Amino acid sequence: MQQEFPLLTTSPVRPCSVDAYTYLALSQAGGIADVRAPAEYARGHIPGAVNVPLFTDEQRAEVGTTYTKKGQKAAVELGFSLVDGRMDALRRDLLALAYSGAVRIHCWRGGMRSASVAWLAARSGVEPILLTGGYKAYRALVHSAFEYPWQLIVLAGRTGVGKTEILQHLALLGEQVVDLEGLAHHKGSAFGALGQAEQPSTEQFENNLHQILSAFYPHRRVWVEGESISIGRIFVPKPFYSLMLASRTVRVEAALEERVARLVRDYTVFPPESIIEALEKITRRMGGDQVKRCRQCIEHGNFNDAIAQTLAYYDRQYDYTLSTHSGQITTLNTRGCSPEQVAVQLVEMANEGGI
């Protein structure tokens, strides 16, 4: 169990302490100072929060060990010595976040780390606002959002039909859209990491997804791309994924030549050796001979044939995944249509109850 350790033992400060929902809503009150150690922050944090650690990772471990072996008094004394000389830097960090005269502060569970930094903030002329229950309470709020019965419409379709582009146009039309692949920094296949930033942790992915959902009107429809439960190395929250499987689904269909052309456009911007490296990750599942033929096509610049052969494998995988959906499935043939035209048609269908 993670522990909070007292740093300052002068007269107690009674800053404003609010629940997680209110804490997030007070965006005009000031920035968010996450005073947990850097490793805690790196695992997952409130989007937009700035790490203002009271202790380094090593110092936090040292204080924890001292607390366990020698008790609270020894831990407090050690805390004083470790932070001595850094108080002015901490104060400057807090002042930088107090753009409206206040700063929101939290640690792991709303214990002594945040209380200590609140003491410093108050004595620097800044109003501290604490998160009751700390980051742990925020994470409970995050998980509650995935249990909500969102009115999802899942946009399904084989690789290359342009689902991401359609979602982008749906958003431009004012629709509520969740781009899971965008949040995951991964397109979901062996080639999904090409051109993407490093993936977040699953915890941070959940936090970012919650941020998107919390801005939505809860009784309006939400469009989301059909995915497997894993996207690269992160996982979609199980309650949200279960809701996706049971939700209304639109299967977008496009001609094979259109799909190949779109994928050639999207992937030939990457070096051939990067594409081959990604291809070889699925050798066992796709078959060594098939991968060898695709590799030869790529090496000779014949991307159309390479992609067409790879699609035969991914189409089987996608069709199986779609078969696990229990919700109503509507098929929409988009041959010859642009993603913008498809988005307009989807909105019309949804408004008329055709989905």
Contacts in CASP RR format, 6 or more apart in sequence:
PFRMAT RR
TARGET T0000
AUTHOR 0000-0000-0000
METHOD contacts of the structure
MODEL  1
MQQEFPLLTTSPVRPCSVDAYTYLALSQAGGIADVRAPAEYARGHIPGAV
NVPLFTDEQRAEVGTTYTKKGQKAAVELGFSLVDGRMDALRRDLLALAYS
GAVRIHCWRGGMRSASVAWLAARSGVEPILLTGGYKAYRALVHSAFEYPW
QLIVLAGRTGVGKTEILQHLALLGEQVVDLEGLAHHKGSAFGALGQAEQP
STEQFENNLHQILSAFYPHRRVWVEGESISIGRIFVPKPFYSLMLASRTV
RVEAALEERVARLVRDYTVFPPESIIEALEKITRRMGGDQVKRCRQCIEH
GNFNDAIAQTLAYYDRQYDYTLSTHSGQITTLNTRGCSPEQVAVQLVEMA
NEGGI
2 108 0 8 1.000
2 109 0 8 1.000
3 64 0 8 1.000
3 67 0 8 1.000
4 107 0 8 1.000
4 108 0 8 1.000
4 109 0 8 1.000
4 110 0 8 1.000
4 111 0 8 1.000
4 112 0 8 1.000
4 113 0 8 1.000
4 114 0 8 1.000
5 63 0 8 1.000
5 64 0 8 1.000
5 67 0 8 1.000
5 72 0 8 1.000
5 75 0 8 1.000
5 76 0 8 1.000
5 79 0 8 1.000
5 112 0 8 1.000
5 113 0 8 1.000
6 72 0 8 1.000
6 75 0 8 1.000
6 76 0 8 1.000
6 112 0 8 1.000
6 115 0 8 1.000
6 116 0 8 1.000
7 54 0 8 1.000
7 76 0 8 1.000
7 79 0 8 1.000
7 80 0 8 1.000
7 83 0 8 1.000
7 112 0 8 1.000
7 113 0 8 1.000
7 116 0 8 1.000
8 116 0 8 1.000
8 119 0 8 1.000
8 120 0 8 1.000
9 76 0 8 1.000
10 119 0 8 1.000
13 115 0 8 1.000
13 118 0 8 1.000
13 119 0 8 1.000
13 122 0 8 1.000
13 128 0 8 1.000
15 105 0 8 1.000
15 118 0 8 1.000
15 121 0 8 1.000
15 122 0 8 1.000
15 127 0 8 1.000
15 128 0 8 1.000
15 129 0 8 1.000
15 130 0 8 1.000
16 127 0 8 1.000
16 128 0 8 1.000
16 129 0 8 1.000
16 130 0 8 1.000
17 129 0 8 1.000
17 130 0 8 1.000
17 131 0 8 1.000
17 132 0 8 1.000
18 26 0 8 1.000
18 129 0 8 1.000
18 130 0 8 1.000
18 131 0 8 1.000
18 132 0 8 1.000
19 131 0 8 1.000
19 132 0 8 1.000
19 137 0 8 1.000
20 131 0 8 1.000
20 132 0 8 1.000
20 133 0 8 1.000
20 134 0 8 1.000
20 137 0 8 1.000
20 138 0 8 1.000
20 140 0 8 1.000
20 141 0 8 1.000
21 141 0 8 1.000
23 104 0 8 1.000
23 106 0 8 1.000
23 129 0 8 1.000
23 131 0 8 1.000
23 132 0 8 1.000
23 138 0 8 1.000
24 46 0 8 1.000
24 138 0 8 1.000
24 141 0 8 1.000
24 214 0 8 1.000
26 102 0 8 1.000
26 104 0 8 1.000
26 129 0 8 1.000
28 100 0 8 1.000
29 100 0 8 1.000
29 101 0 8 1.000
29 102 0 8 1.000
29 104 0 8 1.000
29 127 0 8 1.000
29 129 0 8 1.000
30 97 0 8 1.000
30 98 0 8 1.000
30 99 0 8 1.000
30 100 0 8 1.000
30 101 0 8 1.000
30 102 0 8 1.000
30 103 0 8 1.000
30 104 0 8 1.000
31 49 0 8 1.000
31 50 0 8 1.000
31 97 0 8 1.000
31 98 0 8 1.000
31 99 0 8 1.000
31 103 0 8 1.000
31 104 0 8 1.000
32 46 0 8 1.000
32 48 0 8 1.000
32 49 0 8 1.000
32 50 0 8 1.000
32 97 0 8 1.000
32 103 0 8 1.000
32 104 0 8 1.000
32 105 0 8 1.000
32 106 0 8 1.000
33 49 0 8 1.000
33 50 0 8 1.000
33 52 0 8 1.000
33 93 0 8 1.000
33 94 0 8 1.000
33 97 0 8 1.000
33 103 0 8 1.000
33 104 0 8 1.000
33 105 0 8 1.000
33 106 0 8 1.000
33 117 0 8 1.000
34 41 0 8 1.000
34 45 0 8 1.000
34 46 0 8 1.000
34 49 0 8 1.000
34 50 0 8 1.000
34 51 0 8 1.000
34 52 0 8 1.000
34 106 0 8 1.000
34 107 0 8 1.000
34 135 0 8 1.000
35 52 0 8 1.000
35 53 0 8 1.000
35 54 0 8 1.000
35 105 0 8 1.000
35 106 0 8 1.000
35 107 0 8 1.000
35 113 0 8 1.000
35 114 0 8 1.000
35 117 0 8 1.000
36 51 0 8 1.000
36 53 0 8 1.000
36 107 0 8 1.000
36 108 0 8 1.000
36 113 0 8 1.000
36 135 0 8 1.000
37 53 0 8 1.000
37 54 0 8 1.000
37 55 0 8 1.000
37 56 0 8 1.000
37 57 0 8 1.000
37 59 0 8 1.000
37 60 0 8 1.000
38 51 0 8 1.000
38 53 0 8 1.000
38 56 0 8 1.000
38 57 0 8 1.000
39 57 0 8 1.000
40 108 0 8 1.000
40 135 0 8 1.000
41 49 0 8 1.000
41 51 0 8 1.000
41 53 0 8 1.000
42 201 0 8 1.000
43 201 0 8 1.000
43 203 0 8 1.000
43 204 0 8 1.000
44 200 0 8 1.000
44 201 0 8 1.000
44 203 0 8 1.000
44 204 0 8 1.000
44 207 0 8 1.000
45 51 0 8 1.000
45 135 0 8 1.000
45 204 0 8 1.000
45 207 0 8 1.000
46 106 0 8 1.000
46 135 0 8 1.000
46 138 0 8 1.000
46 207 0 8 1.000
47 207 0 8 1.000
47 208 0 8 1.000
47 211 0 8 1.000
49 106 0 8 1.000
50 93 0 8 1.000
50 97 0 8 1.000
52 90 0 8 1.000
52 93 0 8 1.000
52 94 0 8 1.000
52 97 0 8 1.000
52 117 0 8 1.000
54 83 0 8 1.000
54 90 0 8 1.000
54 107 0 8 1.000
54 113 0 8 1.000
54 116 0 8 1.000
54 117 0 8 1.000
55 63 0 8 1.000
55 79 0 8 1.000
55 82 0 8 1.000
55 83 0 8 1.000
55 113 0 8 1.000
59 79 0 8 1.000
59 82 0 8 1.000
62 78 0 8 1.000
62 82 0 8 1.000
63 75 0 8 1.000
63 78 0 8 1.000
63 79 0 8 1.000
63 82 0 8 1.000
64 75 0 8 1.000
66 74 0 8 1.000
66 75 0 8 1.000
66 78 0 8 1.000
67 74 0 8 1.000
67 75 0 8 1.000
83 90 0 8 1.000
87 120 0 8 1.000
90 117 0 8 1.000
90 120 0 8 1.000
91 120 0 8 1.000
91 121 0 8 1.000
91 124 0 8 1.000
94 103 0 8 1.000
94 105 0 8 1.000
94 117 0 8 1.000
94 120 0 8 1.000
94 121 0 8 1.000
94 124 0 8 1.000
94 126 0 8 1.000
95 124 0 8 1.000
95 126 0 8 1.000
97 103 0 8 1.000
98 121 0 8 1.000
98 126 0 8 1.000
98 127 0 8 1.000
101 125 0 8 1.000
101 126 0 8 1.000
101 127 0 8 1.000
102 126 0 8 1.000
102 127 0 8 1.000
102 128 0 8 1.000
102 129 0 8 1.000
103 121 0 8 1.000
103 126 0 8 1.000
103 127 0 8 1.000
103 128 0 8 1.000
103 129 0 8 1.000
104 129 0 8 1.000
104 130 0 8 1.000
104 131 0 8 1.000
105 114 0 8 1.000
105 117 0 8 1.000
105 118 0 8 1.000
105 121 0 8 1.000
105 128 0 8 1.000
105 129 0 8 1.000
105 130 0 8 1.000
105 131 0 8 1.000
106 114 0 8 1.000
106 130 0 8 1.000
106 131 0 8 1.000
106 133 0 8 1.000
106 134 0 8 1.000
106 135 0 8 1.000
106 138 0 8 1.000
107 113 0 8 1.000
107 114 0 8 1.000
107 117 0 8 1.000
107 134 0 8 1.000
107 135 0 8 1.000
108 134 0 8 1.000
108 135 0 8 1.000
108 136 0 8 1.000
109 133 0 8 1.000
109 134 0 8 1.000
109 135 0 8 1.000
109 136 0 8 1.000
109 137 0 8 1.000
110 130 0 8 1.000
110 131 0 8 1.000
110 132 0 8 1.000
110 133 0 8 1.000
110 134 0 8 1.000
110 136 0 8 1.000
110 137 0 8 1.000
111 133 0 8 1.000
111 134 0 8 1.000
114 130 0 8 1.000
114 131 0 8 1.000
114 134 0 8 1.000
115 130 0 8 1.000
117 128 0 8 1.000
118 128 0 8 1.000
118 130 0 8 1.000
121 127 0 8 1.000
121 128 0 8 1.000
122 128 0 8 1.000
131 137 0 8 1.000
131 138 0 8 1.000
139 203 0 8 1.000
141 210 0 8 1.000
142 206 0 8 1.000
142 207 0 8 1.000
142 210 0 8 1.000
143 206 0 8 1.000
143 237 0 8 1.000
143 239 0 8 1.000
145 209 0 8 1.000
145 210 0 8 1.000
145 213 0 8 1.000
145 214 0 8 1.000
146 206 0 8 1.000
146 209 0 8 1.000
146 210 0 8 1.000
146 237 0 8 1.000
146 238 0 8 1.000
146 239 0 8 1.000
146 240 0 8 1.000
147 239 0 8 1.000
148 213 0 8 1.000
148 218 0 8 1.000
149 243 0 8 1.000
150 213 0 8 1.000
150 216 0 8 1.000
150 218 0 8 1.000
150 222 0 8 1.000
150 240 0 8 1.000
150 243 0 8 1.000
151 219 0 8 1.000
151 220 0 8 1.000
151 221 0 8 1.000
151 222 0 8 1.000
152 221 0 8 1.000
152 222 0 8 1.000
152 223 0 8 1.000
152 224 0 8 1.000
152 243 0 8 1.000
152 244 0 8 1.000
152 247 0 8 1.000
152 248 0 8 1.000
153 221 0 8 1.000
153 222 0 8 1.000
153 223 0 8 1.000
153 224 0 8 1.000
153 247 0 8 1.000
153 248 0 8 1.000
153 249 0 8 1.000
153 250 0 8 1.000
153 350 0 8 1.000
153 355 0 8 1.000
154 224 0 8 1.000
154 225 0 8 1.000
154 226 0 8 1.000
154 244 0 8 1.000
154 247 0 8 1.000
154 248 0 8 1.000
154 249 0 8 1.000
154 250 0 8 1.000
154 325 0 8 1.000
155 163 0 8 1.000
155 166 0 8 1.000
155 167 0 8 1.000
155 223 0 8 1.000
155 224 0 8 1.000
155 225 0 8 1.000
155 226 0 8 1.000
155 249 0 8 1.000
155 250 0 8 1.000
155 252 0 8 1.000
155 346 0 8 1.000
156 163 0 8 1.000
156 225 0 8 1.000
156 226 0 8 1.000
156 249 0 8 1.000
156 250 0 8 1.000
156 251 0 8 1.000
156 252 0 8 1.000
156 322 0 8 1.000
156 325 0 8 1.000
156 329 0 8 1.000
157 163 0 8 1.000
157 226 0 8 1.000
157 251 0 8 1.000
157 252 0 8 1.000
157 253 0 8 1.000
157 318 0 8 1.000
157 322 0 8 1.000
158 253 0 8 1.000
158 254 0 8 1.000
158 259 0 8 1.000
158 311 0 8 1.000
158 314 0 8 1.000
158 315 0 8 1.000
158 318 0 8 1.000
158 319 0 8 1.000
159 189 0 8 1.000
159 259 0 8 1.000
159 263 0 8 1.000
159 311 0 8 1.000
159 314 0 8 1.000
159 315 0 8 1.000
159 318 0 8 1.000
160 254 0 8 1.000
160 259 0 8 1.000
160 262 0 8 1.000
160 263 0 8 1.000
160 311 0 8 1.000
161 252 0 8 1.000
161 253 0 8 1.000
161 254 0 8 1.000
161 258 0 8 1.000
161 259 0 8 1.000
161 262 0 8 1.000
161 334 0 8 1.000
162 252 0 8 1.000
162 254 0 8 1.000
162 262 0 8 1.000
162 339 0 8 1.000
163 225 0 8 1.000
163 226 0 8 1.000
163 252 0 8 1.000
164 179 0 8 1.000
164 181 0 8 1.000
164 182 0 8 1.000
164 187 0 8 1.000
164 225 0 8 1.000
165 339 0 8 1.000
166 252 0 8 1.000
166 339 0 8 1.000
166 342 0 8 1.000
166 343 0 8 1.000
166 346 0 8 1.000
167 177 0 8 1.000
167 179 0 8 1.000
167 223 0 8 1.000
167 225 0 8 1.000
168 177 0 8 1.000
168 179 0 8 1.000
168 339 0 8 1.000
169 339 0 8 1.000
169 340 0 8 1.000
169 342 0 8 1.000
169 343 0 8 1.000
169 344 0 8 1.000
170 177 0 8 1.000
170 223 0 8 1.000
170 343 0 8 1.000
170 346 0 8 1.000
170 347 0 8 1.000
171 177 0 8 1.000
172 343 0 8 1.000
173 343 0 8 1.000
173 344 0 8 1.000
173 347 0 8 1.000
175 221 0 8 1.000
175 223 0 8 1.000
175 343 0 8 1.000
175 347 0 8 1.000
176 216 0 8 1.000
176 217 0 8 1.000
176 220 0 8 1.000
176 221 0 8 1.000
176 222 0 8 1.000
176 223 0 8 1.000
177 222 0 8 1.000
177 223 0 8 1.000
177 224 0 8 1.000
178 209 0 8 1.000
178 212 0 8 1.000
178 213 0 8 1.000
178 222 0 8 1.000
178 223 0 8 1.000
178 224 0 8 1.000
178 225 0 8 1.000
179 225 0 8 1.000
180 209 0 8 1.000
180 224 0 8 1.000
180 225 0 8 1.000
180 226 0 8 1.000
180 227 0 8 1.000
180 231 0 8 1.000
180 236 0 8 1.000
181 187 0 8 1.000
181 188 0 8 1.000
181 225 0 8 1.000
181 227 0 8 1.000
181 231 0 8 1.000
183 200 0 8 1.000
183 205 0 8 1.000
183 208 0 8 1.000
183 209 0 8 1.000
183 212 0 8 1.000
184 199 0 8 1.000
184 200 0 8 1.000
184 205 0 8 1.000
184 231 0 8 1.000
184 232 0 8 1.000
184 234 0 8 1.000
185 193 0 8 1.000
185 196 0 8 1.000
185 197 0 8 1.000
185 198 0 8 1.000
185 199 0 8 1.000
185 200 0 8 1.000
186 192 0 8 1.000
186 193 0 8 1.000
186 196 0 8 1.000
186 199 0 8 1.000
186 231 0 8 1.000
186 232 0 8 1.000
186 233 0 8 1.000
186 234 0 8 1.000
187 193 0 8 1.000
187 194 0 8 1.000
187 196 0 8 1.000
188 227 0 8 1.000
188 228 0 8 1.000
188 231 0 8 1.000
188 232 0 8 1.000
189 314 0 8 1.000
190 278 0 8 1.000
190 279 0 8 1.000
190 281 0 8 1.000
190 282 0 8 1.000
191 267 0 8 1.000
191 275 0 8 1.000
191 278 0 8 1.000
191 279 0 8 1.000
192 232 0 8 1.000
192 278 0 8 1.000
193 199 0 8 1.000
193 232 0 8 1.000
193 278 0 8 1.000
194 267 0 8 1.000
194 270 0 8 1.000
194 274 0 8 1.000
194 275 0 8 1.000
194 278 0 8 1.000
195 270 0 8 1.000
199 205 0 8 1.000
199 232 0 8 1.000
199 233 0 8 1.000
199 234 0 8 1.000
200 208 0 8 1.000
200 234 0 8 1.000
201 234 0 8 1.000
202 234 0 8 1.000
202 235 0 8 1.000
205 234 0 8 1.000
205 235 0 8 1.000
206 237 0 8 1.000
209 237 0 8 1.000
209 240 0 8 1.000
213 222 0 8 1.000
216 222 0 8 1.000
221 350 0 8 1.000
223 346 0 8 1.000
224 244 0 8 1.000
226 244 0 8 1.000
226 249 0 8 1.000
227 236 0 8 1.000
227 244 0 8 1.000
228 321 0 8 1.000
229 235 0 8 1.000
229 236 0 8 1.000
229 238 0 8 1.000
229 241 0 8 1.000
230 236 0 8 1.000
236 244 0 8 1.000
244 325 0 8 1.000
245 324 0 8 1.000
245 325 0 8 1.000
245 326 0 8 1.000
245 327 0 8 1.000
246 325 0 8 1.000
246 326 0 8 1.000
246 327 0 8 1.000
247 327 0 8 1.000
248 327 0 8 1.000
248 328 0 8 1.000
248 330 0 8 1.000
248 355 0 8 1.000
249 322 0 8 1.000
249 325 0 8 1.000
249 327 0 8 1.000
249 328 0 8 1.000
249 329 0 8 1.000
249 330 0 8 1.000
250 329 0 8 1.000
250 330 0 8 1.000
250 331 0 8 1.000
250 332 0 8 1.000
250 346 0 8 1.000
250 349 0 8 1.000
250 355 0 8 1.000
251 322 0 8 1.000
251 329 0 8 1.000
251 330 0 8 1.000
251 331 0 8 1.000
251 332 0 8 1.000
252 332 0 8 1.000
252 334 0 8 1.000
252 342 0 8 1.000
253 331 0 8 1.000
253 332 0 8 1.000
253 333 0 8 1.000
253 334 0 8 1.000
253 335 0 8 1.000
254 333 0 8 1.000
254 334 0 8 1.000
254 335 0 8 1.000
254 336 0 8 1.000
255 335 0 8 1.000
255 336 0 8 1.000
256 308 0 8 1.000
256 311 0 8 1.000
258 335 0 8 1.000
258 336 0 8 1.000
259 311 0 8 1.000
260 304 0 8 1.000
260 307 0 8 1.000
260 308 0 8 1.000
260 311 0 8 1.000
263 307 0 8 1.000
263 311 0 8 1.000
264 303 0 8 1.000
264 304 0 8 1.000
264 307 0 8 1.000
267 275 0 8 1.000
267 303 0 8 1.000
267 307 0 8 1.000
268 303 0 8 1.000
272 298 0 8 1.000
272 299 0 8 1.000
272 301 0 8 1.000
275 298 0 8 1.000
276 295 0 8 1.000
276 298 0 8 1.000
276 299 0 8 1.000
279 291 0 8 1.000
279 294 0 8 1.000
279 295 0 8 1.000
279 298 0 8 1.000
279 310 0 8 1.000
280 291 0 8 1.000
280 295 0 8 1.000
282 291 0 8 1.000
282 313 0 8 1.000
283 291 0 8 1.000
285 313 0 8 1.000
286 310 0 8 1.000
286 313 0 8 1.000
290 309 0 8 1.000
290 313 0 8 1.000
293 309 0 8 1.000
294 306 0 8 1.000
294 309 0 8 1.000
294 310 0 8 1.000
295 306 0 8 1.000
297 303 0 8 1.000
297 305 0 8 1.000
297 306 0 8 1.000
297 309 0 8 1.000
298 306 0 8 1.000
322 329 0 8 1.000
330 349 0 8 1.000
330 354 0 8 1.000
330 355 0 8 1.000
332 342 0 8 1.000
332 345 0 8 1.000
332 346 0 8 1.000
332 349 0 8 1.000
334 341 0 8 1.000
334 342 0 8 1.000
334 345 0 8 1.000
337 345 0 8 1.000
346 355 0 8 1.000
349 355 0 8 1.000
END
